[in-house]
Amino acid sequence: MTSDDLPIGRRVARWRVRRSMTQQMLADRLRRSKSWVDKVERGVRALDRYSVIQELAHVLRVDPEVLLGQPRSTPAGTPDGVDDIRTALARRKGQTGRRKR
C-alpha cells in the first residue's frame, strides 16, 4: 500500500508524526479536541469539508492535495522545491539590503 492509497486519516497521522507533533498539539493548533484528532486519524470521523482539510494542511505545512492523496501539481520542467528555494533567496536578498551600517 503506497501513501497515496492510505485513508486520509492515516495521512494526517503520518504528517503529524513527521512534524513531531502529538495529537494534543495538533488539536490545540486546530482549536479542536484531542478526541476529534484521534477519531480523524482512526477514520471514525470523516473529513468531508474541504475547509477543514485546508486547515489541517496549513497546520501540518503540506498541500491539501497531499492529505487527499492526489498527485501534487508541479510546473513542467521545474524540480520540486526549486520555487521554494527561489522565494527564500529572494527574501534573504531583500533583508541584506536593509541593514544599517
Buried (B, 14 or more C-beta within 10 A) or exposed (E): EEEEEBBBBBBBBBBBEEEEBEBEBBBBBBEBEBEBBBBBBEEEBEBEEEEBBEBBBEBBEBBBEBBBBEEEEEEEEEEEEEEEEEEEEEEEEEEEEEEEE
